[in-house]
Amino acid sequence: MTPQQVNLVQQSFAKVAPISEQAAVLFYGRLFEVAPSVRAMFPDDMTEQRKKLMATLAVVVGGLGNLDSILPAASALATRHVSYGARPEHYPVVGGALLWTLEKGLGDAWTPDVSEAWIAAYGTLSGYMIEEAYGRAQAAE
Ligand code: HEM
């Protein structure tokens, strides 16, 4: 990611922060629509899950300019996800739902540059998490 892309991701996430609860509702709604099979992996009551997701995203987004500061937490998160039943092939599906949510949430502020910056950010994070949890071969697929 370029420093400019880091800025774009941070600035656009700041716009979603005030509506983070709604954004999380949109996100899981979209995820369970495109991948109904993952619904059963999550708790029935998603209230806490929505908060945890947005809090973690805030930490990750805040740390993009200094990746070393977030990689240990991202690695631990990835390892926990193995026990939740997450598979490497789920990561692009989650990424798609995230981009869709940001597009909805940002409206006109969702420009091609912002989109590219988020694709780069999610690619960096998910590639690293997959590598940590499942090994290099899977991350390259
Ligand atoms: C970069 C991508 C992702 C982020 C930032 C993320 C974030 C989180 C966070 C913060 C939690 C709360 C529990 C914890 O901290 O361990 C969580 C739980 C969970 N995540 Fe993810 N996640 C990601 C990708 C995925 C993927 C690809 C799947 C696959 C379907 C998934 C499935 C789950 C499930 C099932 C739980 C709930 C476990 C439970 O409470 O029993 N996540 N995620």
Backbone and ligand atoms as CSV (ligand in chain L), in Angstrom:
chain,resi,resn,atom,element,x,y,z
A,1,MET,N,N,0.837,-1.198,0.000
A,1,MET,CA,C,0.000,0.000,0.000
A,1,MET,C,C,0.869,1.244,0.000
A,2,THR,N,N,0.466,2.236,-0.762
A,2,THR,CA,C,1.194,3.503,-0.742
A,2,THR,C,C,0.715,4.319,0.476
A,3,PRO,N,N,1.548,5.272,0.923
A,3,PRO,CA,C,1.113,6.131,2.034
A,3,PRO,C,C,-0.201,6.846,1.714
A,4,GLN,N,N,-0.390,7.185,0.454
A,4,GLN,CA,C,-1.630,7.845,0.060
A,4,GLN,C,C,-2.834,6.906,0.236
A,5,GLN,N,N,-2.618,5.636,-0.089
A,5,GLN,CA,C,-3.709,4.665,0.089
A,5,GLN,C,C,-4.047,4.467,1.566
A,6,VAL,N,N,-3.009,4.477,2.396
A,6,VAL,CA,C,-3.238,4.380,3.842
A,6,VAL,C,C,-4.118,5.546,4.295
A,7,ASN,N,N,-3.795,6.742,3.811
A,7,ASN,CA,C,-4.602,7.919,4.159
A,7,ASN,C,C,-6.042,7.781,3.691
A,8,LEU,N,N,-6.206,7.302,2.463
A,8,LEU,CA,C,-7.559,7.165,1.913
A,8,LEU,C,C,-8.388,6.191,2.742
A,9,VAL,N,N,-7.772,5.085,3.143
A,9,VAL,CA,C,-8.494,4.095,3.947
A,9,VAL,C,C,-8.839,4.695,5.306
A,10,GLN,N,N,-7.890,5.387,5.910
A,10,GLN,CA,C,-8.140,5.957,7.239
A,10,GLN,C,C,-9.200,7.047,7.191
A,11,GLN,N,N,-9.113,7.911,6.168
A,11,GLN,CA,C,-10.101,8.999,6.079
A,11,GLN,C,C,-11.498,8.466,5.783
A,12,SER,N,N,-11.581,7.463,4.908
A,12,SER,CA,C,-12.905,6.944,4.567
A,12,SER,C,C,-13.482,6.150,5.733
A,13,PHE,N,N,-12.626,5.429,6.459
A,13,PHE,CA,C,-13.142,4.691,7.624
A,13,PHE,C,C,-13.668,5.651,8.687
A,14,ALA,N,N,-13.018,6.794,8.824
A,14,ALA,CA,C,-13.472,7.797,9.801
A,14,ALA,C,C,-14.893,8.259,9.488
A,15,LYS,N,N,-15.247,8.249,8.194
A,15,LYS,CA,C,-16.606,8.661,7.811
A,15,LYS,C,C,-17.639,7.598,8.172
A,16,VAL,N,N,-17.199,6.349,8.219
A,16,VAL,CA,C,-18.121,5.262,8.545
A,16,VAL,C,C,-18.242,5.091,10.060
A,17,ALA,N,N,-17.212,5.523,10.793
A,17,ALA,CA,C,-17.173,5.310,12.252
A,17,ALA,C,C,-18.440,5.766,12.973
A,18,PRO,N,N,-18.996,6.942,12.631
A,18,PRO,CA,C,-20.210,7.374,13.337
A,18,PRO,C,C,-21.411,6.457,13.088
A,19,ILE,N,N,-21.382,5.685,12.009
A,19,ILE,CA,C,-22.494,4.766,11.726
A,19,ILE,C,C,-22.012,3.321,11.783
A,20,SER,N,N,-21.051,3.055,12.684
A,20,SER,CA,C,-20.412,1.732,12.671
A,20,SER,C,C,-21.395,0.606,12.983
A,21,GLU,N,N,-22.352,0.877,13.870
A,21,GLU,CA,C,-23.339,-0.160,14.196
A,21,GLU,C,C,-24.152,-0.535,12.952
A,22,GLN,N,N,-24.642,0.499,12.254
A,22,GLN,CA,C,-25.399,0.230,11.022
A,22,GLN,C,C,-24.538,-0.434,9.960
A,23,ALA,N,N,-23.281,0.012,9.887
A,23,ALA,CA,C,-22.374,-0.572,8.895
A,23,ALA,C,C,-22.190,-2.065,9.166
A,24,ALA,N,N,-22.087,-2.423,10.450
A,24,ALA,CA,C,-21.904,-3.830,10.795
A,24,ALA,C,C,-23.164,-4.643,10.484
A,25,VAL,N,N,-24.337,-4.022,10.696
A,25,VAL,CA,C,-25.589,-4.705,10.336
A,25,VAL,C,C,-25.619,-4.973,8.832
A,26,LEU,N,N,-25.257,-3.940,8.070
A,26,LEU,CA,C,-25.207,-4.087,6.610
A,26,LEU,C,C,-24.222,-5.180,6.210
A,27,PHE,N,N,-23.050,-5.137,6.845
A,27,PHE,CA,C,-21.987,-6.085,6.494
A,27,PHE,C,C,-22.432,-7.537,6.706
A,28,TYR,N,N,-22.944,-7.840,7.905
A,28,TYR,CA,C,-23.328,-9.241,8.154
A,28,TYR,C,C,-24.557,-9.630,7.335
A,29,GLY,N,N,-25.439,-8.667,7.103
A,29,GLY,CA,C,-26.585,-8.960,6.246
A,29,GLY,C,C,-26.126,-9.387,4.862
A,30,ARG,N,N,-25.174,-8.642,4.339
A,30,ARG,CA,C,-24.639,-8.955,3.011
A,30,ARG,C,C,-23.886,-10.290,3.025
A,31,LEU,N,N,-23.057,-10.473,4.060
A,31,LEU,CA,C,-22.268,-11.712,4.141
A,31,LEU,C,C,-23.182,-12.942,4.158
A,32,PHE,N,N,-24.243,-12.881,4.970
A,32,PHE,CA,C,-25.105,-14.059,5.098
A,32,PHE,C,C,-26.007,-14.229,3.877
A,33,GLU,N,N,-26.153,-13.155,3.114
A,33,GLU,CA,C,-26.919,-13.262,1.862
A,33,GLU,C,C,-26.081,-13.963,0.787
A,34,VAL,N,N,-24.807,-13.550,0.668
A,34,VAL,CA,C,-23.975,-14.141,-0.390
A,34,VAL,C,C,-23.385,-15.490,0.033
A,35,ALA,N,N,-23.288,-15.728,1.335
A,35,ALA,CA,C,-22.704,-16.993,1.812
A,35,ALA,C,C,-23.534,-17.523,2.986
A,36,PRO,N,N,-24.762,-17.993,2.694
A,36,PRO,CA,C,-25.653,-18.436,3.774
A,36,PRO,C,C,-25.037,-19.531,4.646
A,37,SER,N,N,-24.138,-20.292,4.072
A,37,SER,CA,C,-23.575,-21.421,4.822
A,37,SER,C,C,-22.738,-20.972,6.018
A,38,VAL,N,N,-22.240,-19.731,6.027
A,38,VAL,CA,C,-21.410,-19.301,7.156
A,38,VAL,C,C,-22.257,-18.789,8.337
A,39,ARG,N,N,-23.565,-18.604,8.127
A,39,ARG,CA,C,-24.403,-18.056,9.219
A,39,ARG,C,C,-24.290,-18.888,10.490
A,40,ALA,N,N,-24.300,-20.210,10.318
A,40,ALA,CA,C,-24.300,-21.116,11.473
A,40,ALA,C,C,-22.996,-21.066,12.263
A,41,MET,N,N,-21.951,-20.504,11.665
A,41,MET,CA,C,-20.670,-20.412,12.379
A,41,MET,C,C,-20.711,-19.288,13.431
A,42,PHE,N,N,-21.646,-18.370,13.263
A,42,PHE,CA,C,-21.718,-17.197,14.143
A,42,PHE,C,C,-22.795,-17.393,15.206
A,43,PRO,N,N,-22.687,-16.634,16.320
A,43,PRO,CA,C,-23.738,-16.729,17.344
A,43,PRO,C,C,-25.077,-16.235,16.805
A,44,ASP,N,N,-26.161,-16.702,17.431
A,44,ASP,CA,C,-27.498,-16.249,17.024
A,44,ASP,C,C,-27.623,-14.743,17.213
A,45,ASP,N,N,-27.208,-14.296,18.389
A,45,ASP,CA,C,-27.268,-12.859,18.697
A,45,ASP,C,C,-25.956,-12.217,18.253
A,46,MET,N,N,-26.046,-11.350,17.263
A,46,MET,CA,C,-24.845,-10.781,16.652
A,46,MET,C,C,-24.434,-9.436,17.270
A,47,THR,N,N,-25.122,-9.015,18.333
A,47,THR,CA,C,-24.862,-7.677,18.896
A,47,THR,C,C,-23.388,-7.486,19.263
A,48,GLU,N,N,-22.868,-8.412,20.050
A,48,GLU,CA,C,-21.472,-8.288,20.486
A,48,GLU,C,C,-20.516,-8.455,19.317
A,49,GLN,N,N,-20.850,-9.384,18.438
A,49,GLN,CA,C,-19.998,-9.649,17.274
A,49,GLN,C,C,-19.833,-8.393,16.418
A,50,ARG,N,N,-20.926,-7.671,16.237
A,50,ARG,CA,C,-20.855,-6.447,15.435
A,50,ARG,C,C,-19.888,-5.450,16.066
A,51,LYS,N,N,-19.955,-5.332,17.393
A,51,LYS,CA,C,-19.059,-4.392,18.084
A,51,LYS,C,C,-17.610,-4.827,17.962
A,52,LYS,N,N,-17.388,-6.134,18.140
A,52,LYS,CA,C,-16.008,-6.651,18.078
A,52,LYS,C,C,-15.416,-6.425,16.692
A,53,LEU,N,N,-16.223,-6.677,15.667
A,53,LEU,CA,C,-15.717,-6.500,14.298
A,53,LEU,C,C,-15.302,-5.047,14.063
A,54,MET,N,N,-16.178,-4.118,14.411
A,54,MET,CA,C,-15.887,-2.713,14.124
A,54,MET,C,C,-14.718,-2.211,14.972
A,55,ALA,N,N,-14.618,-2.685,16.229
A,55,ALA,CA,C,-13.502,-2.273,17.080
A,55,ALA,C,C,-12.178,-2.781,16.501
A,56,THR,N,N,-12.199,-4.021,16.015
A,56,THR,CA,C,-10.967,-4.587,15.452
A,56,THR,C,C,-10.598,-3.888,14.150
A,57,LEU,N,N,-11.608,-3.609,13.338
A,57,LEU,CA,C,-11.323,-2.892,12.089
A,57,LEU,C,C,-10.703,-1.526,12.390
A,58,ALA,N,N,-11.206,-0.872,13.443
A,58,ALA,CA,C,-10.667,0.446,13.808
A,58,ALA,C,C,-9.183,0.334,14.176
A,59,VAL,N,N,-8.842,-0.713,14.916
A,59,VAL,CA,C,-7.437,-0.906,15.303
A,59,VAL,C,C,-6.574,-1.182,14.062
A,60,VAL,N,N,-7.070,-2.054,13.207
A,60,VAL,CA,C,-6.298,-2.413,12.009
A,60,VAL,C,C,-6.108,-1.193,11.111
A,61,VAL,N,N,-7.199,-0.485,10.867
A,61,VAL,CA,C,-7.122,0.690,9.995
A,61,VAL,C,C,-6.158,1.725,10.594
A,62,GLY,N,N,-6.256,1.906,11.902
A,62,GLY,CA,C,-5.368,2.856,12.574
A,62,GLY,C,C,-3.901,2.476,12.482
A,63,GLY,N,N,-3.646,1.175,12.351
A,63,GLY,CA,C,-2.261,0.700,12.329
A,63,GLY,C,C,-1.680,0.477,10.944
A,64,LEU,N,N,-2.445,0.805,9.910
A,64,LEU,CA,C,-1.966,0.501,8.545
A,64,LEU,C,C,-0.657,1.205,8.199
A,65,GLY,N,N,-0.462,2.383,8.775
A,65,GLY,CA,C,0.767,3.123,8.487
A,65,GLY,C,C,1.979,2.558,9.200
A,66,ASN,N,N,1.737,1.648,10.132
A,66,ASN,CA,C,2.819,1.047,10.899
A,66,ASN,C,C,2.467,-0.423,11.108
A,67,LEU,N,N,2.598,-1.189,10.005
A,67,LEU,CA,C,2.100,-2.568,9.990
A,67,LEU,C,C,2.641,-3.423,11.129
A,68,ASP,N,N,3.920,-3.197,11.480
A,68,ASP,CA,C,4.516,-4.014,12.543
A,68,ASP,C,C,3.717,-3.930,13.839
A,69,SER,N,N,3.007,-2.805,14.007
A,69,SER,CA,C,2.264,-2.621,15.254
A,69,SER,C,C,1.010,-3.496,15.306
A,70,ILE,N,N,0.513,-3.937,14.142
A,70,ILE,CA,C,-0.736,-4.710,14.159
A,70,ILE,C,C,-0.560,-6.178,13.773
A,71,LEU,N,N,0.603,-6.537,13.219
A,71,LEU,CA,C,0.745,-7.918,12.735
A,71,LEU,C,C,0.614,-8.977,13.835
A,72,PRO,N,N,1.169,-8.758,15.037
A,72,PRO,CA,C,0.984,-9.799,16.063
A,72,PRO,C,C,-0.496,-10.041,16.384
A,73,ALA,N,N,-1.271,-8.966,16.487
A,73,ALA,CA,C,-2.706,-9.120,16.773
A,73,ALA,C,C,-3.419,-9.779,15.596
A,74,ALA,N,N,-3.006,-9.429,14.372
A,74,ALA,CA,C,-3.633,-10.030,13.186
A,74,ALA,C,C,-3.318,-11.522,13.110
A,75,SER,N,N,-2.121,-11.883,13.508
A,75,SER,CA,C,-1.740,-13.290,13.501
A,75,SER,C,C,-2.572,-14.077,14.509
A,76,ALA,N,N,-2.731,-13.522,15.705
A,76,ALA,CA,C,-3.530,-14.192,16.741
A,76,ALA,C,C,-4.994,-14.288,16.304
A,77,LEU,N,N,-5.491,-13.223,15.681
A,77,LEU,CA,C,-6.870,-13.219,15.172
A,77,LEU,C,C,-7.054,-14.332,14.135
A,78,ALA,N,N,-6.067,-14.462,13.252
A,78,ALA,CA,C,-6.122,-15.489,12.204
A,78,ALA,C,C,-6.153,-16.881,12.816
A,79,THR,N,N,-5.334,-17.097,13.819
A,79,THR,CA,C,-5.277,-18.416,14.462
A,79,THR,C,C,-6.608,-18.729,15.147
A,80,ARG,N,N,-7.202,-17.729,15.824
A,80,ARG,CA,C,-8.510,-17.963,16.450
A,80,ARG,C,C,-9.556,-18.323,15.400
A,81,HIS,N,N,-9.427,-17.726,14.218
A,81,HIS,CA,C,-10.409,-17.990,13.171
A,81,HIS,C,C,-10.374,-19.431,12.658
A,82,VAL,N,N,-9.246,-20.103,12.803
A,82,VAL,CA,C,-9.204,-21.514,12.402
A,82,VAL,C,C,-10.201,-22.289,13.263
A,83,SER,N,N,-10.223,-21.975,14.573
A,83,SER,CA,C,-11.142,-22.701,15.468
A,83,SER,C,C,-12.596,-22.277,15.257
A,84,TYR,N,N,-12.834,-21.106,14.651
A,84,TYR,CA,C,-14.211,-20.706,14.322
A,84,TYR,C,C,-14.713,-21.434,13.064
A,85,GLY,N,N,-13.790,-22.121,12.393
A,85,GLY,CA,C,-14.181,-22.822,11.166
A,85,GLY,C,C,-13.916,-22.034,9.900
A,86,ALA,N,N,-13.242,-20.882,10.026
A,86,ALA,CA,C,-12.941,-20.087,8.825
A,86,ALA,C,C,-11.926,-20.821,7.956
A,87,ARG,N,N,-12.143,-20.755,6.648
A,87,ARG,CA,C,-11.251,-21.380,5.675
A,87,ARG,C,C,-10.669,-20.274,4.779
A,88,PRO,N,N,-9.528,-20.542,4.146
A,88,PRO,CA,C,-8.928,-19.507,3.288
A,88,PRO,C,C,-9.908,-18.952,2.257
A,89,GLU,N,N,-10.741,-19.836,1.703
A,89,GLU,CA,C,-11.656,-19.390,0.639
A,89,GLU,C,C,-12.759,-18.469,1.156
A,90,HIS,N,N,-12.941,-18.422,2.485
A,90,HIS,CA,C,-13.926,-17.485,3.042
A,90,HIS,C,C,-13.428,-16.037,2.997
A,91,TYR,N,N,-12.120,-15.854,3.028
A,91,TYR,CA,C,-11.584,-14.491,3.146
A,91,TYR,C,C,-12.000,-13.571,1.990
A,92,PRO,N,N,-11.936,-14.043,0.740
A,92,PRO,CA,C,-12.413,-13.148,-0.334
A,92,PRO,C,C,-13.906,-12.847,-0.228
A,93,VAL,N,N,-14.675,-13.779,0.300
A,93,VAL,CA,C,-16.119,-13.565,0.440
A,93,VAL,C,C,-16.375,-12.460,1.479
A,94,VAL,N,N,-15.649,-12.555,2.601
A,94,VAL,CA,C,-15.743,-11.527,3.639
A,94,VAL,C,C,-15.276,-10.179,3.088
A,95,GLY,N,N,-14.198,-10.201,2.309
A,95,GLY,CA,C,-13.681,-8.974,1.703
A,95,GLY,C,C,-14.702,-8.342,0.775
A,96,GLY,N,N,-15.380,-9.166,-0.004
A,96,GLY,CA,C,-16.412,-8.658,-0.918
A,96,GLY,C,C,-17.542,-7.987,-0.151
A,97,ALA,N,N,-17.959,-8.609,0.958
A,97,ALA,CA,C,-19.041,-8.030,1.768
A,97,ALA,C,C,-18.583,-6.720,2.413
A,98,LEU,N,N,-17.317,-6.664,2.793
A,98,LEU,CA,C,-16.778,-5.436,3.396
A,98,LEU,C,C,-16.767,-4.289,2.378
A,99,LEU,N,N,-16.284,-4.575,1.185
A,99,LEU,CA,C,-16.246,-3.529,0.143
A,99,LEU,C,C,-17.654,-3.062,-0.209
A,100,TRP,N,N,-18.556,-4.005,-0.304
A,100,TRP,CA,C,-19.956,-3.674,-0.610
A,100,TRP,C,C,-20.517,-2.737,0.455
A,101,THR,N,N,-20.225,-3.053,1.727
A,101,THR,CA,C,-20.711,-2.243,2.850
A,101,THR,C,C,-20.143,-0.827,2.794
A,102,LEU,N,N,-18.856,-0.735,2.512
A,102,LEU,CA,C,-18.218,0.588,2.451
A,102,LEU,C,C,-18.800,1.413,1.309
A,103,GLU,N,N,-19.046,0.748,0.205
A,103,GLU,CA,C,-19.637,1.438,-0.944
A,103,GLU,C,C,-21.001,2.013,-0.559
A,104,LYS,N,N,-21.813,1.193,0.117
A,104,LYS,CA,C,-23.139,1.653,0.557
A,104,LYS,C,C,-23.009,2.794,1.570
A,105,GLY,N,N,-22.093,2.613,2.523
A,105,GLY,CA,C,-21.964,3.561,3.622
A,105,GLY,C,C,-21.382,4.899,3.198
A,106,LEU,N,N,-20.504,4.867,2.197
A,106,LEU,CA,C,-19.788,6.087,1.810
A,106,LEU,C,C,-20.474,6.855,0.690
A,107,GLY,N,N,-21.314,6.197,-0.057
A,107,GLY,CA,C,-22.013,6.898,-1.143
A,107,GLY,C,C,-21.034,7.554,-2.107
A,108,ASP,N,N,-21.177,8.862,-2.295
A,108,ASP,CA,C,-20.338,9.581,-3.262
A,108,ASP,C,C,-18.856,9.570,-2.886
A,109,ALA,N,N,-18.569,9.360,-1.616
A,109,ALA,CA,C,-17.164,9.342,-1.179
A,109,ALA,C,C,-16.465,8.038,-1.564
A,110,TRP,N,N,-17.242,7.080,-2.096
A,110,TRP,CA,C,-16.655,5.808,-2.567
A,110,TRP,C,C,-16.157,6.020,-4.004
A,111,THR,N,N,-14.941,6.497,-4.139
A,111,THR,CA,C,-14.366,6.781,-5.458
A,111,THR,C,C,-13.493,5.593,-5.883
A,112,PRO,N,N,-13.101,5.555,-7.161
A,112,PRO,CA,C,-12.220,4.460,-7.605
A,112,PRO,C,C,-10.919,4.383,-6.788
A,113,ASP,N,N,-10.356,5.533,-6.423
A,113,ASP,CA,C,-9.124,5.527,-5.618
A,113,ASP,C,C,-9.364,4.931,-4.230
A,114,VAL,N,N,-10.501,5.295,-3.646
A,114,VAL,CA,C,-10.825,4.761,-2.318
A,114,VAL,C,C,-11.043,3.250,-2.415
A,115,SER,N,N,-11.753,2.837,-3.445
A,115,SER,CA,C,-11.994,1.416,-3.657
A,115,SER,C,C,-10.671,0.653,-3.793
A,116,GLU,N,N,-9.789,1.175,-4.621
A,116,GLU,CA,C,-8.484,0.511,-4.805
A,116,GLU,C,C,-7.691,0.447,-3.509
A,117,ALA,N,N,-7.776,1.523,-2.740
A,117,ALA,CA,C,-7.031,1.564,-1.483
A,117,ALA,C,C,-7.553,0.489,-0.518
A,118,TRP,N,N,-8.883,0.312,-0.479
A,118,TRP,CA,C,-9.460,-0.716,0.409
A,118,TRP,C,C,-9.136,-2.116,-0.088
A,119,ILE,N,N,-9.134,-2.284,-1.407
A,119,ILE,CA,C,-8.772,-3.599,-1.956
A,119,ILE,C,C,-7.332,-3.938,-1.545
A,120,ALA,N,N,-6.461,-2.932,-1.622
A,120,ALA,CA,C,-5.066,-3.150,-1.214
A,120,ALA,C,C,-4.979,-3.460,0.276
A,121,ALA,N,N,-5.733,-2.718,1.081
A,121,ALA,CA,C,-5.684,-2.920,2.539
A,121,ALA,C,C,-6.199,-4.305,2.911
A,122,TYR,N,N,-7.354,-4.673,2.356
A,122,TYR,CA,C,-7.911,-5.988,2.703
A,122,TYR,C,C,-7.025,-7.109,2.168
A,123,GLY,N,N,-6.460,-6.876,0.985
A,123,GLY,CA,C,-5.555,-7.884,0.408
A,123,GLY,C,C,-4.343,-8.109,1.299
A,124,THR,N,N,-3.778,-7.022,1.809
A,124,THR,CA,C,-2.614,-7.119,2.690
A,124,THR,C,C,-2.982,-7.880,3.962
A,125,LEU,N,N,-4.079,-7.466,4.590
A,125,LEU,CA,C,-4.481,-8.070,5.863
A,125,LEU,C,C,-4.866,-9.538,5.682
A,126,SER,N,N,-5.730,-9.810,4.708
A,126,SER,CA,C,-6.218,-11.185,4.569
A,126,SER,C,C,-5.100,-12.108,4.083
A,127,GLY,N,N,-4.229,-11.598,3.207
A,127,GLY,CA,C,-3.095,-12.420,2.752
A,127,GLY,C,C,-2.215,-12.817,3.927
A,128,TYR,N,N,-1.973,-11.863,4.793
A,128,TYR,CA,C,-1.148,-12.133,5.971
A,128,TYR,C,C,-1.848,-13.127,6.906
A,129,MET,N,N,-3.136,-12.906,7.151
A,129,MET,CA,C,-3.874,-13.797,8.066
A,129,MET,C,C,-3.922,-15.222,7.525
A,130,ILE,N,N,-4.144,-15.356,6.219
A,130,ILE,CA,C,-4.216,-16.699,5.626
A,130,ILE,C,C,-2.857,-17.388,5.752
A,131,GLU,N,N,-1.808,-16.626,5.476
A,131,GLU,CA,C,-0.464,-17.185,5.572
A,131,GLU,C,C,-0.164,-17.642,7.008
A,132,GLU,N,N,-0.531,-16.804,7.964
A,132,GLU,CA,C,-0.272,-17.150,9.367
A,132,GLU,C,C,-1.055,-18.386,9.806
A,133,ALA,N,N,-2.291,-18.489,9.331
A,133,ALA,CA,C,-3.164,-19.556,9.831
A,133,ALA,C,C,-3.052,-20.854,9.042
A,134,TYR,N,N,-2.769,-20.744,7.753
A,134,TYR,CA,C,-2.835,-21.951,6.910
A,134,TYR,C,C,-1.544,-22.207,6.130
A,135,GLY,N,N,-0.617,-21.257,6.184
A,135,GLY,CA,C,0.665,-21.449,5.505
A,135,GLY,C,C,0.745,-20.725,4.184
A,136,ARG,N,N,1.972,-20.630,3.720
A,136,ARG,CA,C,2.301,-19.835,2.547
A,136,ARG,C,C,1.592,-20.312,1.277
A,137,ALA,N,N,1.492,-21.622,1.104
A,137,ALA,CA,C,0.928,-22.171,-0.133
A,137,ALA,C,C,-0.506,-21.689,-0.320
A,138,GLN,N,N,-1.280,-21.665,0.786
A,138,GLN,CA,C,-2.687,-21.252,0.696
A,138,GLN,C,C,-2.793,-19.764,0.372
A,139,ALA,N,N,-1.913,-18.976,0.985
A,139,ALA,CA,C,-1.982,-17.526,0.795
A,139,ALA,C,C,-1.722,-17.155,-0.660
A,140,ALA,N,N,-0.938,-17.976,-1.356
A,140,ALA,CA,C,-0.577,-17.665,-2.732
A,140,ALA,C,C,-1.687,-18.048,-3.712
A,141,GLU,N,N,-2.625,-18.862,-3.267
A,141,GLU,CA,C,-3.663,-19.362,-4.187
A,141,GLU,C,C,-4.589,-18.261,-4.680
L,1,HEM,C1,C,-9.771,-9.688,7.899
L,1,HEM,C2,C,-10.864,-10.349,8.077
L,1,HEM,C3,C,-11.576,-10.578,9.392
L,1,HEM,C4,C,-11.628,-9.793,10.519
L,1,HEM,C5,C,-10.981,-8.422,10.760
L,1,HEM,C6,C,-12.440,-10.512,11.485
L,1,HEM,C7,C,-12.726,-10.069,12.774
L,1,HEM,C8,C,-13.351,-10.828,13.746
L,1,HEM,C9,C,-13.424,-10.481,15.153
L,1,HEM,C10,C,-12.815,-9.240,15.784
L,1,HEM,C11,C,-14.105,-11.457,15.791
L,1,HEM,C12,C,-14.409,-11.522,17.303
L,1,HEM,C13,C,-13.703,-12.688,17.966
L,1,HEM,C14,C,-12.173,-12.580,18.010
L,1,HEM,O1,O,-11.603,-11.497,18.131
L,1,HEM,O2,O,-11.536,-13.649,17.895
L,1,HEM,C15,C,-14.486,-12.418,14.776
L,1,HEM,C16,C,-15.237,-13.555,15.010
L,1,HEM,C17,C,-15.644,-14.438,14.031
L,1,HEM,N1,N,-15.254,-14.431,12.709
L,1,HEM,FE1,FE,-14.090,-13.065,11.828
L,1,HEM,N2,N,-12.875,-11.683,10.930
L,1,HEM,C18,C,-12.359,-11.750,9.656
L,1,HEM,C19,C,-12.559,-12.775,8.760
L,1,HEM,C20,C,-13.412,-13.842,8.938
L,1,HEM,C21,C,-13.663,-14.859,7.969
L,1,HEM,C22,C,-13.016,-14.960,6.592
L,1,HEM,C23,C,-14.555,-15.717,8.515
L,1,HEM,C24,C,-15.145,-16.937,7.821
L,1,HEM,C25,C,-16.419,-17.128,7.694
L,1,HEM,C26,C,-14.872,-15.243,9.851
L,1,HEM,C27,C,-15.720,-15.844,10.761
L,1,HEM,C28,C,-15.850,-15.493,12.086
L,1,HEM,C29,C,-16.683,-16.217,13.051
L,1,HEM,C30,C,-17.522,-17.444,12.747
L,1,HEM,C31,C,-16.571,-15.542,14.270
L,1,HEM,C32,C,-17.358,-15.789,15.561
L,1,HEM,C33,C,-16.874,-16.799,16.449
L,1,HEM,C34,C,-17.718,-16.959,17.672
L,1,HEM,O3,O,-18.032,-15.991,18.359
L,1,HEM,O4,O,-18.045,-18.089,17.929
L,1,HEM,N3,N,-14.158,-14.093,10.065
L,1,HEM,N4,N,-14.007,-12.015,13.545
